[in-house]
Structure formats: structure tokens, C-alpha cells
């Protein structure tokens, strides 16, 4: 993964979030509720591990790749989460959303990525 690939991906993800990818999505807080689907689409594209950490009474999902944490939805919180790096899985991340929401985000990200 190059920096350019990551930056293009982040831009495409942010352009793709909506109420169709998370019912908690808000225009003023677009990352809200998008952690499950975003961690899955990141994992599709780059591999690595899906991790989770508790935030309040819910799990927050993010990615780990090549020794680095990638949390594309951290800015939904007023204070960044404390990362406990609890191992998770695609099945667990998907269990917290709907397959249709994940598929919608995956399709939109693909459409929004620049052709190289």
C-alpha cells in the first residue's frame, strides 16, 4: 500500500458514506456509525486485521496493517478512542451492520476511486 493508494482510498470512503451505509450517519458527523462497514471495505482493499475497542457500551471497529492502526472513522468521537486492539473478524464486524450497507459502501468506494 502506497501513501497515494491510502489517500485515494480515504477520499473515496469519505465521499461514499451516507444514511444508506449507516443509519446513524449525519452530514455534520459523516463518520458516525460507519466503523463496521469501513473496516470491512478497508480489509477488502488492503488486508490486515480487523480489531475492536470498547467505546461506551458498544464496540468500535478499525484496522491494523503492517504494525499501524488505521481508524478512518475516529473523528466521529469528540475524544479519540483508547485502542485496546481486541482481535475481531469480518464476521463480527458484519454482524453489527447489514450486508446491504457493506455492499453499498464497497460499491461506492470502487466507483469513487480514481482509475490508475
C-alpha positions in Angstrom: 0.0 0.0 0.0 1.4 3.3 -1.0 0.6 6.7 0.6 -1.2 7.6 -2.6 -3.3 4.5 -2.5 -4.3 5.1 1.1 -5.1 8.8 0.5 -7.2 7.9 -2.6 -9.0 5.3 -0.6 -9.7 7.6 2.4 -11.1 10.2 0.0 -13.3 7.6 -1.7 -14.6 6.3 1.6 -15.5 9.7 2.9 -17.3 10.5 -0.4 -19.2 7.3 -0.1 -20.6 7.4 3.5 -24.3 8.1 3.7 -27.5 7.1 5.5 -27.5 4.1 3.2 -24.2 2.9 4.7 -25.1 3.7 8.3 -28.5 4.8 9.7 -26.5 6.9 12.3 -24.8 8.9 9.6 -25.2 12.7 9.8 -24.0 15.4 7.4 -22.3 17.2 10.3 -20.7 14.0 11.5 -20.3 11.7 8.4 -18.1 9.1 10.1 -20.8 8.4 12.7 -21.8 4.8 12.8 -19.6 3.9 9.8 -16.9 1.8 11.6 -18.2 -1.6 10.8 -18.6 -1.1 7.0 -15.5 0.9 6.7 -13.3 -1.6 8.5 -14.7 -4.3 6.2 -14.0 -2.3 3.0 -10.5 -1.4 4.2 -9.9 -5.1 4.8 -11.1 -5.9 1.3 -8.7 -3.5 -0.2 -5.6 -3.8 1.9 -5.9 -6.9 4.0 -4.5 -6.9 7.5 -6.6 -7.4 10.7 -9.9 -6.1 11.9 -9.6 -5.0 15.5 -12.1 -3.6 18.0 -12.2 -1.5 21.2 -15.0 -0.6 23.5 -16.4 2.9 23.2 -19.1 3.4 25.8 -21.3 0.2 25.7 -20.5 -0.6 22.1 -17.6 -2.0 20.0 -15.7 0.3 17.7 -14.1 -1.4 14.7 -10.9 -0.4 12.9 -7.9 -1.9 11.1 -4.4 -3.0 11.8 -1.9 -3.4 8.9 1.9 -3.6 8.9 2.2 -2.6 12.5 -0.1 0.5 12.1 -3.6 1.3 13.3 -5.9 2.7 10.6 -9.1 4.1 12.1 -10.9 6.0 9.3 -13.9 6.8 11.5 -12.2 8.0 14.7 -13.2 11.6 14.0 -16.8 10.7 14.8 -15.9 10.9 18.5 -15.2 14.1 20.4 -12.3 12.3 22.1 -10.3 9.7 20.3 -10.9 6.1 21.5 -8.5 4.3 23.7 -7.3 1.4 21.4 -7.3 -1.9 23.3 -6.7 -3.7 20.0 -9.0 -6.6 20.7 -8.8 -9.2 17.9 -12.0 -9.3 15.8 -13.1 -10.7 12.5 -15.0 -9.9 9.3 -18.0 -11.9 10.6 -18.1 -9.9 13.8 -17.8 -6.6 12.1 -20.5 -7.6 9.6 -22.8 -8.8 12.5 -23.0 -5.2 13.7 -24.5 -3.9 10.4 -26.4 -5.1 7.4 -24.9 -6.9 4.4 -26.6 -4.4 2.1 -24.9 -1.4 3.9 -21.5 -3.0 3.5 -22.1 -3.9 -0.2 -23.3 -0.3 -0.8 -20.2 1.2 0.7 -17.9 -1.3 -1.2 -19.6 -0.4 -4.5 -19.5 3.3 -3.9 -15.8 3.3 -2.8 -14.9 1.4 -6.0 -16.8 3.9 -8.1 -15.1 6.8 -6.3 -11.6 5.5 -6.6 -9.5 7.1 -9.3 -8.6 4.9 -12.2 -4.9 4.3 -12.4 
